[in-house]
Amino acid sequence: MPELLEGFAVRRAGSADPADPLLVLVHGLGGAGTAWSLLVPHLAADHRLLLLDLPGHGQAPPLPPASMTPRALGERLRRFAAAQGGGVHLVGHSLGGWVTLEAAAGDRDGVVADVTAFAPAGLWTTPRRRPPLLPTGQQFARWAGRLPPRVVTTRLGVTLALGATSTAPRSLPVAVVRDALSAIATAPGYVAADAGIAAAAFTRASEVTVPVTVVAGGRDRVLPPSFCRREAAPAHTRWIEWPDCGHVPTWDHPAECARVVREQVDGPDRG
């Protein structure tokens, strides 16, 4: 069972050697710590990994809506990083990427070593609004959950379910597909977190002093390049855009994502 710390459900994976770097992985809206399942094997041998469930996601209990904004979650993440002894490397995806940036912006004590953000939300001037008649991701996942499992995992079913988030959904393991749909369908904090995303933007780029890497997908249909803006990121950000990549780079290119994380963790200023 995961530990409950600062409102996060925490699972430990990877190395047990205290000399190895400590990475905290923060998933996106409607996900859970299990969303990193394709990335973890590439890092586990020589990194200590903490896989978080955000409040109201996975096995973490929900919080009041006011505590579910990206900034509030970032403050909570910074406190969590401080409790680990500091020097923590933050890795986030989508909402989780925004949350890691907020944690770094609020860091006055050096507890955050660096940030790697995959397709981070919040780097926009105007938030992307969902058309009123279009179902939310959670509504769609719940609809898919009422279908027979054999239908959801067919080539057509997987394409319909995850075609907006991956450029190659039919190559994903069935367990990844089922886990993703189950996590989003059952997340009680989805609505509050979604509202927090839609109501704001990341505006504290100038306060981030640690190294930052952003990976954006050229074929991201959730946050297209026009909504993931370089100028909204910290000025010193290393910006990487992969043309053949969707909204979840760790699904489309897990080995390459691991390489990017390693480059960040082993940056030139840390040897």
Residue pairs with C-beta under 8 A, 6 or more apart in sequence:
1 59
2 9
2 10
2 11
2 33
2 53
2 58
2 59
2 60
3 9
3 10
4 10
4 60
4 61
5 80
5 83
6 76
6 77
6 79
6 80
6 83
7 55
7 60
7 61
7 63
7 67
7 76
8 52
8 53
8 54
8 55
8 60
8 76
8 77
8 80
9 33
9 52
9 53
9 58
9 59
9 60
10 33
10 50
10 51
10 52
10 53
11 33
11 50
11 51
11 53
12 48
12 49
12 50
12 51
13 40
13 44
13 49
13 50
13 51
14 20
14 23
14 40
14 43
14 44
14 45
14 46
14 47
14 48
14 49
15 44
15 45
15 46
15 47
15 48
15 49
16 48
17 46
17 48
18 48
20 46
20 47
20 48
21 46
21 47
21 48
21 89
21 265
22 47
22 48
22 50
22 84
22 87
22 88
22 89
23 43
23 47
23 48
23 49
23 50
23 88
23 89
23 90
23 91
23 261
23 265
24 50
24 52
24 77
24 80
24 81
24 84
24 88
24 89
24 90
24 91
25 33
25 36
25 39
25 49
25 50
25 51
25 52
25 91
25 92
25 96
26 52
26 54
26 77
26 90
26 91
26 92
26 93
26 96
26 97
26 99
26 100
27 33
27 35
27 36
27 52
27 53
27 54
27 57
27 92
27 93
27 94
27 95
27 96
28 35
28 92
28 93
28 94
28 95
28 96
28 97
28 119
28 121
28 248
29 94
29 95
29 121
29 137
29 184
29 190
29 193
29 194
29 197
30 57
30 137
30 138
30 141
30 183
30 184
30 187
30 190
30 193
31 57
31 58
31 93
31 96
31 180
31 183
31 184
31 187
32 53
32 57
32 58
32 59
32 179
32 183
32 187
33 51
33 52
33 53
33 58
34 51
34 58
34 179
34 183
35 93
35 179
35 180
35 183
35 248
35 250
36 51
36 250
37 175
37 176
37 179
38 173
38 176
38 250
38 251
38 254
39 250
39 254
39 257
39 258
39 261
40 49
40 51
42 254
42 255
42 257
42 258
43 49
43 258
43 261
43 262
47 265
50 84
52 60
52 77
52 80
53 59
53 60
54 60
54 73
54 95
54 96
54 99
54 189
54 193
55 61
55 62
55 63
55 67
55 68
55 73
55 76
55 189
56 62
56 63
56 68
56 187
56 188
56 189
56 190
56 192
56 193
57 183
57 187
57 189
57 190
57 193
58 183
58 187
60 189
62 68
62 188
62 189
62 192
63 189
63 192
64 192
65 192
65 195
65 196
66 72
67 73
67 76
68 189
68 192
68 193
68 195
68 196
69 196
69 199
69 200
70 95
70 98
70 99
70 102
70 121
70 122
70 196
70 197
70 200
70 202
71 102
71 200
72 196
73 99
73 102
74 98
74 99
74 100
74 101
74 102
74 103
74 105
74 106
75 102
75 103
75 106
77 90
77 99
77 100
77 102
77 103
78 103
78 106
78 107
78 111
78 112
81 88
81 90
81 103
81 107
81 111
81 112
82 109
82 111
84 111
86 109
86 110
86 111
87 110
87 111
87 113
88 111
88 112
88 113
89 113
89 114
89 116
89 261
89 264
89 265
90 100
90 103
90 104
90 112
90 113
90 114
90 115
90 116
91 100
91 115
91 116
91 117
91 118
91 261
92 98
92 99
92 100
92 101
92 115
92 116
92 117
92 118
92 120
93 117
93 118
93 119
93 120
93 248
93 249
93 250
94 118
94 119
94 120
94 121
94 222
94 223
94 247
94 248
95 121
95 193
95 197
96 117
96 120
97 117
97 118
97 119
97 120
97 121
97 122
97 214
98 117
98 120
98 121
98 122
98 123
98 197
98 202
100 115
100 116
100 117
100 120
101 115
101 117
101 120
101 122
101 202
101 204
101 205
101 208
101 212
101 233
101 234
102 202
102 204
103 112
103 115
104 112
104 115
104 208
104 209
104 210
104 212
105 204
105 205
105 207
105 208
106 204
106 207
107 210
112 210
113 210
113 265
113 270
114 210
114 211
114 212
114 213
114 264
114 265
114 267
115 208
115 210
115 211
115 212
115 213
115 264
116 212
116 213
116 215
116 260
116 261
116 264
117 212
117 213
117 214
117 215
118 215
118 248
118 249
118 250
118 257
119 215
119 216
119 217
119 220
119 222
119 223
119 228
119 247
119 248
119 249
120 202
120 214
120 228
121 197
121 223
122 197
122 200
122 201
122 202
122 232
123 201
123 202
123 214
123 227
123 228
123 229
123 230
123 232
123 233
124 201
124 227
124 228
124 229
124 232
125 201
125 229
125 232
127 197
127 198
127 199
127 200
127 201
128 223
128 227
129 198
130 136
135 143
136 190
136 191
136 194
137 184
137 190
138 184
138 185
138 187
138 190
138 191
138 194
140 161
141 161
141 181
141 182
141 184
141 185
142 185
144 152
144 157
144 160
144 161
144 181
144 185
145 152
145 181
145 182
145 185
147 157
149 178
151 157
152 158
152 161
152 177
152 178
152 181
153 174
153 177
153 178
155 170
158 169
158 170
158 172
158 177
159 169
159 170
161 169
161 177
161 181
162 169
162 172
162 177
162 180
163 169
163 221
164 221
164 222
164 246
164 247
165 221
165 222
165 246
165 247
165 248
165 251
166 172
166 246
166 247
166 248
166 251
166 252
167 217
167 219
167 244
167 245
167 246
167 252
168 252
169 177
172 251
176 251
184 190
201 232
202 232
205 232
205 233
205 234
205 235
206 234
206 235
208 234
211 236
211 238
211 264
211 267
211 269
212 233
212 234
212 236
212 237
212 238
213 237
213 238
213 239
213 240
213 260
213 263
213 264
214 228
214 230
214 233
214 237
214 238
214 239
214 240
215 240
215 241
215 242
215 245
215 249
215 257
215 260
216 225
216 228
216 239
216 240
216 241
216 242
216 245
217 241
217 242
217 245
217 246
217 247
217 249
217 252
218 225
218 241
218 242
218 243
218 244
218 245
219 243
219 244
219 245
219 246
220 228
220 245
220 246
220 247
221 246
221 247
222 246
222 247
223 247
225 241
230 237
230 239
233 239
238 264
240 260
242 249
242 252
242 253
242 256
244 252
245 252
245 253
246 252
249 256
249 257
250 257
